[in-house]
């Protein structure tokens, strides 16, 4: 999957039909008060969903930046060398490597 391909929405025909059917039912409703209440609730729900999406994409952006950093420092090669070490020593080595690569250049 390419960069940002996961953000492309391709609904199935069944889901697309259901969405259009629901939208048509709202447009053809004869009770304006109920439609107004529904619109207000959907507006609130859309706002909350938008906030979740913003937070999720920010988190994904942060994770992708961390992955790029690990690629840049050759972390996968480091992993191959340390696979046979106990987990606590691998964690210690990771912290020391990260520190040396990022804080001793200045």
N, C-alpha and C positions, 0 to 999 in steps of 0.2 A: 504494500500500500504506500503510495507516494505521500509527500508532504501535504497535509491538510485534506487529503482525500476522505478521511473519516468524517469530515464536516458536511459532505454532500449527502443530502437526504433523497433517497429513492424509495418512495412508498410502494407497496404492492398494489395491484389493481383493486383488490378488495378493500384495502384501507383508504385508497383514494376515493373509491365509490362511496364508502361510509362517510368520509369527510364532506363530500359534495352533497350527499343526502341530508346530513345534519344541517349544513348551511342552508339548503333549500327549505327545510322544515322551519327554520328560524325566520327566514324571509317571508314565508307564507303564513306565519302565525297571526291570528286575529286578536290577540290580547296584548296591546301595546305596553301595559304595565309590567306584565311578566317578561316581555322581551327586554324592556329597559332594565329590570332587575338582573336578568341573565347577562346582558351586556356589561353591567357594572361588575358582576362577579367574575366574568371572563377577563375584564380589564385588570382586576386585582390579581387574578391567577397568572395572567401573562406577565405582569410586572415581577412577581416572585420567581417565575420560571426564567425570566431574563436575568435576574440577579444570580440565580444558580448557574446559568450558562456562563455569565461573566466570571464568576468565581472559579468554575471548572476550567475554563480556557486559560485563566491566569495561572492556575495550578499546573496545567499541562505545559504551558509556556515555560514555567520554572523547571519542571522535570526535564523538558527537552534541552534547556540550557545546561542543566547539570550533566545530562548525557553527552552533550557536545564537549563539555569540559573534560569528562572522563575519556572521551575519544581523543581529545587533544593531548592529554598527558599519557596516552598509551596504557590506559588502565587494563585493557584486555590482555596485553602482554604481561602486565604485572600479575594478573590473576593466574595465568598459566604457571608462573614461577612459584606461586604461593599455595597452589591447590593442596599440596600434601602437608601443609602446616596445620596445626590445631586452629580452630576458629578464633580463639582469643588472640593468638599471635597474628593471624591474618588481619584482624580488626586493628590491632596495634600498628602493624606495618602500613595499613591503609591510611591511618591517621598521620603517621610520621611522613609517609610519602606525600600526602596532600599538603601537609605543613611545609615540607621542604620545597615542593614545587610552587607554592603560592606565596610564601611569606619570607623566603630567604633571598629573593632576587633583588631586594631593595637595599 
